[in-house]
C-alpha cells in the first residue's frame, strides 16, 4: 500500500474520531439540559429543579456558561472538521503535504483577542452575579436561623423562637430565610441545591447564606465539603411550609418535652446515664452540650442526620451501637443492657 493511501486512511479515521467526539459531547449536553426527574418529592439533591432564589439565578448562570462553552466547542470543532476535510489527501496527490502558509497577523490577532474577550465577558457576568446574590445582613422581614456544623450533624437555632433543633430545617414559603453559618470543629459546607448555592462553615469564622423558596415541599441537601469519615452521612432535609403550618410547627417546638407517666423508668434511665451530658431534653434535663437537642426527637423523620429512618426499631439499634449506622460516630455505645435500651427507646418515642 502506497504512502498516499495510508495517509488517506489515517485522515478518514481522524474524521470519524472527530464526529464521534462531537456526538458524545452532544449526548452529554442533552442529559445536562433534560435530567430524568420524577414528579414525586425529590429525595436526592438536584440542581435542575430550583424553587427558590438564589437557586434560580445560579441555574440561569450555569446554563448561560454551558451555552457559551457549547458555542465555543461547536466553532472550534467545526473548524477542525472543515480543515480535516478541506485539506485531506486525495487519490492521485503527488505531494505528501498541502501547500504551507506561514504567518497571518489576522489569524493571530483573532485567536488572541477572542479568548481574552470571552474571559472578560464571563468574568464580568460572574462578578455581577456574585454581587447581586451576596448578602451579609438580613433583609427586612427575613427569618434568621443560626446553623452550626458538627461532625456529623447540623444544629439549628431560630432567631425569635426559644428552641434548638437538629438536622431538619423548617422554613416558611415566600419568606427569606437568612442563615448564619458557623462550625464547631472542621470545615463543613451547607448545600441544598434547589434552594441556594453552597456556602462553607469554617471554624472561627461566620458566613451567611439566604434562600427565598416559592414552593412548599421537602428538599434534600448535603454537607458539600469533606469533613471526616461520615461526611456522606451528614445529610440535611429542608421542609418548606405554608406560613400557618410553619407557625404551628414552631409553636410545637417551643413546648417542653412531654411527660408521659408510662415511660418514667425510661426517663429515669436516661437521666441517670451519660446521655444527659450530651443531649438536652427541655423540661427534663438541660445540661447536654455536645449532641442534638432531643426535646422533640420524634418530630424528625430521620436520626443520625439522615443515616436512618426515625422509628423505634432504629432507635434501639442506634442506642445499642451507633457505629452500626455511622462508623466512627462521636456518640459512644452506652453499654446499657437490653432492658435499659428498650426502656430508653420507649421514652424517646414519646418526645414528639
C-alpha positions in Angstrom: 0.0 0.0 0.0 1.4 3.4 -1.0 2.2 6.2 1.5 -0.5 8.4 -0.1 -3.2 5.7 0.5 -2.0 5.2 4.1 -2.4 8.9 4.7 -5.9 8.9 3.3 -7.0 6.1 5.6 -5.5 7.9 8.5 -7.3 11.1 7.7 -10.6 9.3 7.4 -10.0 7.7 10.8 -9.4 11.2 12.2 -12.6 12.4 10.7 -14.6 9.5 12.3 -12.9 10.2 15.7 -13.9 13.9 15.4 -17.5 13.1 14.7 -17.6 10.6 17.5 -16.3 13.2 19.9 -18.9 15.8 18.8 -21.7 13.3 19.1 -20.6 12.1 22.6 -20.5 15.7 23.7 -23.9 16.4 22.4 -25.3 13.4 24.2 -23.7 14.7 27.4 -25.2 18.1 27.0 -28.6 16.7 26.4 -28.5 14.8 29.7 -27.5 18.1 31.4 -30.3 20.0 29.8 -33.0 17.4 30.4 -32.2 15.4 33.6 -34.5 12.5 34.5 -36.5 13.9 37.4 -39.6 12.2 38.8 -42.7 14.2 39.6 -42.8 13.0 43.2 -41.0 14.6 46.0 -37.3 14.6 45.2 -35.2 12.6 47.6 -31.8 13.3 46.2 -30.1 16.7 45.7 -30.6 18.2 42.2 -29.5 21.4 40.5 -32.1 21.2 37.8 -35.3 21.9 39.5 -34.8 25.1 41.5 -37.7 26.5 43.5 -36.0 29.4 45.2 -33.8 32.4 44.8 -30.8 32.3 44.6 -31.1 28.8 43.1 -33.0 30.3 40.0 -30.1 32.7 39.3 -27.5 30.1 39.8 -29.3 27.7 37.4 -29.6 30.5 34.8 -26.0 31.4 35.2 -24.9 27.8 34.8 -26.9 27.3 31.6 -25.5 30.6 30.2 -22.0 29.3 30.8 -22.9 25.9 29.3 -24.3 27.6 26.1 -21.3 29.8 25.7 -18.9 26.9 26.1 -21.1 24.8 23.7 -20.8 27.6 21.2 -17.0 27.7 21.5 -17.0 23.9 21.2 -19.0 23.8 18.0 -17.0 26.6 16.4 -13.6 25.1 17.2 -14.6 21.5 16.3 -16.4 22.8 13.2 -13.3 24.5 12.0 -11.3 21.4 12.9 -13.6 19.1 10.8 -13.6 21.6 7.9 -9.8 21.7 7.9 -9.6 17.9 8.0 -12.0 17.5 5.1 -10.7 20.5 3.1 -7.1 19.6 3.3 -7.3 15.8 3.3 -5.1 13.9 1.0 -6.8 12.8 -2.2 -6.1 9.9 -4.5 -3.5 10.8 -7.0 -1.9 13.6 -5.0 1.7 13.7 -5.7 2.7 15.8 -2.7 2.8 14.3 0.7 1.6 17.6 2.3 -0.6 20.5 1.2 0.8 23.9 0.5 2.2 25.6 3.6 1.2 29.1 4.7 3.5 30.8 7.1 2.3 33.7 9.3 -1.1 35.5 9.4 -1.5 38.6 11.5 -5.2 38.5 11.2 -5.5 34.9 12.5 -3.0 35.5 15.3 -5.0 38.6 16.4 -8.3 36.7 16.2 -7.2 33.7 18.3 -5.6 36.1 20.9 -8.3 38.8 21.2 -11.3 36.5 21.0 -10.4 34.3 24.1 -9.5 37.4 26.0 -12.9 39.0 25.3 -14.6 35.8 26.2 -12.8 35.6 29.5 -13.6 39.3 30.2 -17.3 38.8 29.5 -17.5 35.7 31.6 -15.6 37.4 34.4 -18.0 40.4 34.4 -21.1 38.2 34.3 -19.7 36.2 37.2 -18.8 39.2 39.3 -22.2 40.8 38.7 -24.0 37.7 39.7 -21.9 37.3 42.9 -22.6 40.9 43.9 -26.3 40.5 43.2 -26.6 37.3 45.3 -24.2 38.2 48.2 -26.0 39.3 51.4 -24.2 39.8 54.6 -27.0 41.5 56.5 -30.5 40.0 57.0 -33.1 41.6 54.6 -36.1 43.2 56.3 -38.7 40.7 57.3 -36.4 37.7 57.0 -36.3 34.7 59.3 -32.9 34.4 61.0 -31.5 30.9 61.6 -28.2 30.0 63.1 -26.7 26.9 61.6 -23.8 25.2 63.4 -21.9 22.3 61.7 -20.7 19.4 63.8 -19.1 16.1 63.0 -21.6 14.8 61.6 -24.8 16.7 62.2 -26.5 20.1 62.0 -27.6 22.3 64.9 -30.3 24.8 64.1 -31.3 27.7 66.2 -34.2 30.1 65.2 -34.0 33.8 66.0 -37.0 34.9 67.9 -38.0 31.4 68.8 -36.9 29.8 72.0 -35.8 26.4 70.8 -33.0 24.5 69.2 -33.4 21.5 66.8 -31.2 19.4 64.6 -30.7 18.2 61.0 -34.1 19.1 59.6 -34.6 22.8 58.7 -38.2 24.1 58.6 -38.9 27.5 56.8 -42.0 29.3 55.5 -42.7 29.7 51.8 -42.4 33.2 50.2 -40.2 34.5 53.0 -36.4 35.0 53.0 -34.6 32.7 55.4 -31.2 34.2 56.3 -28.8 31.7 57.6 -25.8 32.4 59.8 -23.3 29.6 59.3 -20.7 28.5 61.8 -18.7 25.4 62.5 -17.9 23.7 65.8 -15.0 21.6 64.6 -13.8 21.3 61.0 -14.8 22.9 57.7 -18.3 21.9 56.5 -20.4 23.2 53.6 -24.2 23.9 53.6 -25.8 23.0 50.3 -29.4 22.5 49.3 -29.2 22.8 45.5 -32.9 23.5 44.9 -32.8 26.4 47.3 -29.4 28.1 47.2 -25.7 27.7 46.4 -23.3 26.1 48.7 -21.5 28.0 51.4 -18.8 26.8 53.7 -18.9 26.7 57.5 -15.4 27.5 58.8 -14.2 27.3 62.4 -13.8 30.8 63.9 -15.5 32.5 61.0 -19.1 33.4 60.3 -20.5 33.1 56.8 -24.0 33.8 55.6 -26.5 32.2 53.1 -30.1 33.1 52.2 -33.0 31.5 50.4 -36.4 32.6 49.3 -38.5 29.5 48.5 -41.5 29.8 46.3 -43.0 26.3 46.6 -43.8 24.1 49.6 -42.3 20.6 49.9 -39.3 18.6 51.1 -35.9 19.4 49.6 -32.7 17.5 50.3 -29.2 18.8 50.9 -25.8 17.6 51.9 -22.6 18.7 53.5 -20.6 19.5 50.4 -17.1 19.7 52.0 -15.3 16.5 53.1 -15.4 16.7 56.9 -14.4 13.2 58.0 -15.3 9.6 57.8 -19.1 10.2 58.0 -19.2 13.2 55.6 -21.5 11.2 53.3 -24.0 10.7 56.1 -24.2 14.4 57.0 -27.5 15.0 55.2 -29.9 17.9 55.5 -33.7 17.9 54.9 -35.4 21.2 54.4 -39.2 21.4 54.8 -40.9 24.4 53.2 -44.3 25.1 54.8 -47.1 27.4 54.4 -46.9 30.3 56.9 -49.7 28.7 59.1 -48.0 25.3 59.1 -44.6 26.8 59.9 -46.0 28.7 62.9 -47.8 25.6 64.1 -44.6 23.6 63.9 -42.6 26.4 65.6 -45.2 26.6 68.4 -44.9 22.8 69.0 -41.1 23.0 69.0 -41.2 25.7 71.7 -43.0 23.4 74.1 -41.2 21.5 76.8 -40.9 17.7 76.4 -43.9 15.6 77.0 -44.1 14.0 80.4 -45.7 10.5 79.9 -46.1 8.5 83.1 -45.9 5.2 81.4 -42.2 5.7 80.4 -41.0 7.0 83.8 -38.5 4.1 84.0 -37.0 5.0 80.6 -36.8 8.7 81.5 -35.1 7.8 84.8 -32.6 5.6 83.0 -31.9 8.4 80.5 -31.3 10.9 83.3 -29.0 8.6 85.3 -26.7 7.7 82.4 -24.2 9.8 80.4 -26.9 10.6 77.9 -27.7 13.8 79.7 -24.1 15.0 79.4 -24.5 15.3 75.6 -28.3 15.7 75.0 -30.8 18.3 76.2 -34.4 17.5 76.8 -36.2 20.7 77.8 -38.2 20.3 80.9 -36.3 17.2 81.9 -32.5 17.9 81.7 -30.8 20.8 80.0 -27.1 20.3 80.7 -26.3 18.5 77.4 -24.0 20.4 75.1 -22.4 18.1 72.6 -25.2 16.2 70.9 -28.5 17.2 69.2 -31.4 18.5 71.3 -33.8 15.6 71.8 -36.8 17.6 73.1 -38.9 16.8 70.1 -36.9 14.0 68.6 -39.9 12.1 67.1 -41.0 15.1 65.1 -38.0 14.4 62.9 -38.1 12.0 60.0 -34.6 10.6 60.4 -31.9 10.0 63.0 -28.2 10.5 62.7 -28.5 13.3 60.2 -30.3 11.2 57.6 -28.5 7.9 58.5 -31.7 6.0 59.2 -35.4 6.5 59.4 -36.6 7.7 62.8 -38.6 4.8 64.3 -38.4 2.7 67.5 -36.5 -0.2 65.8 -33.7 2.1 64.6 -33.6 4.0 67.9 -32.9 0.7 69.7 -30.2 -0.2 67.1 -28.7 3.4 67.4 -28.5 3.3 71.2 -27.1 -0.2 71.1 -24.3 0.7 68.6 -24.2 4.0 66.7 -21.4 2.6 64.6 -23.9 0.3 63.0 -25.3 3.3 61.1 -22.3 5.7 61.2 -18.9 4.1 61.7 -16.8 6.5 63.7 -19.8 8.4 65.1 -19.0 10.7 68.0 -21.8 9.1 70.1 -20.4 6.1 72.0 -22.2 2.9 72.6 -23.5 3.3 76.2 -23.1 -0.4 77.1 -26.6 -0.5 78.5 -28.2 -3.9 79.0 -31.1 -4.8 76.6 -33.8 -4.0 79.1 -32.4 -0.5 79.7 -32.1 0.1 76.0 -35.7 -0.8 75.5 -36.8 1.5 78.3 -34.8 4.4 76.9 -36.2 3.8 73.4 -39.7 3.8 74.8 -39.0 7.1 76.5 -37.5 8.7 73.4 -40.5 7.7 71.2 -42.7 9.9 73.5 -40.7 13.0 72.6 -42.9 14.3 69.8 
